[in-house]
Amino acid sequence: MKKLLKKLAFMSSAVTVSPLVALCKLHQKLDPGFDFYHYGYIVGLLPGEIGKQLRRAFYQLTLERCGHSLSME
């Protein structure tokens, strides 16, 4: 049951951050001097447990490798 809830939390977080992920990937393709820092800063502003879930989804969708137990506080 706990695994299912975590999966649902990730899926809803992924849907929520998907516009930012799409913008980030487009920026990466169009700009050779792409700076990932700004996008990480935007999701870093989100507070609390919800922010942690959204950051985890954002980083898992944008980074080449990212663990499922990532915790950015």
Secondary structure, 3 states (H helix, E strand, C coil): CHHHHHHHHHHHHHHHHHHHHHHHHHHHHHCCCCCCHHHHHHHHCCCHHHHHHHHHHHHHHHCCCCCCCCCCC
